[in-house]
Amino acid sequence: MKEKSVTTSESRHLYSRRAACRGCGGARLSPFLSLGDLPLANAFLTADQLREPESRFPLEVYFCRDCALVQLLHVVSPQVLFSNYIYRTGTNETIARHNAALAQQAAQKGPLRPGDFVLEIASNDGSLLQCFRQRGMRTLGVEPAENIAAIACQSGIDTLNAFFDERSAAEIVGRYGPARVVLANNVLAHVDPTVDFLRACKQVLAHDGWVIVEVPYLAEMLSRLEYDTIYHEHLCYFSVTALMKIFARAGLELEHIDQVEIHGGSLRLWARHASPSGHAHSVCRMADQESEAGLTRPETYWEFALRVERNRDQLRQLLQALRDDGKSVVGYGAPAKGNTLLCYCGIGPELLSFTVDRSPLKVGLFTPGMHIPVEPVERIFAAQPDYVLLLAWNFAPEIMEFLNPYKQRGGKFILPIPEPTLV
């Protein structure tokens, strides 16, 4: 299949390149990791599309020496990334439990009463808002993907099909009033104007309300070698150090931060309108610990890049050795992170016959870049391969429990992160 060069005029209008840090506006940006020119991680292909050129875009990671924000500078148009989306939150049991626990915590900490207004940005299929709606709150989702927003509306969650910004925030306040809680799970890393996005959150927030934001934690990405979480949708990789400066610029202060296990290790940020006291002491202590751990030094990121290269070589060698020994290997999951891993490591159908996924939106398609077919999960039980590579390794306990019949018949698992491991 032909690849569409990102240097052509046709592809150029699909992305741009920043010259300054999106966190502080500084220009001291140091590159430390290049994963190459990769296709979009959620751009799954039909069989007919396999014959068409496939666009690829630079995937390079930078460290800001002024505010310590880790980020991509190449920005693919959000209309390209999110107008038609294939990821759904409601297909995962781990996410469902996580959502229920978050709703309970927010209701208690709010405190929230029936009738209070809860707004979620990038609300996907409305799974999280269902947890608040069941408690009697008024809810509204903002979701840019037309297909996903339609699914949410069909499930009874009022959803505005739009990108969230200061203009849409003003419209929401005019129609619904200020929100007691503004939820923004796994979206802050997706927006290019990071500070402006948080200013819009502040604009729609009641004077005594909370902005609750979840982001994957940079410290966990480094320690667990979670380089597969790097893809074009994720423009930023957040430390507490960088987040403190970003939230302060938006007129918000961080009162508390929880560390949660979801998505390989994340931060749950509790923010309110800024006050003279500023960020909480516990938040400042976390930033001090990051400095002691080296998250503000570029050398830390150079070493991370070397570890990433070693992981790629080790994983390819393991899969090739299994194939040479006549063993069959398939994948479990077709997550965006899995496609970064497959493309960067050069793992195609010759090493991974197929992968499976629970999402009906992905089954029957082919993974971007490497073109591995996505099958229903039941295919694993029918094929009984020797090994299953867990591309959705962040849900490994749930997957292994589901695949227990496969395991009981002698099947084995491969965890690719932080180092290739046979289970």
PyMOL commands that set and color helices and strands:
alter all, ss='L'
color gray80, all
select helices_A, chain A and resi 9-12+48-51+78-82+89-91+93-109+127-133+146-154+166-176+188-190+194-204+218-223+227-229+240-249+262-264+281-293+298-324+336-345+378-383+393-402+404-408
alter helices_A, ss='H'
color red, helices_A
select strands_A, chain A and resi 3-4+15-17+29-38+54-55+57-64+70-72+74-76+117-121+138-142+159-160+179-185+205-216+236-237+252-260+266-273+329-332+355-356+374-375+387-390+412-415+421-422
alter strands_A, ss='S'
color yellow, strands_A
deselect
rebuild
show_as cartoon
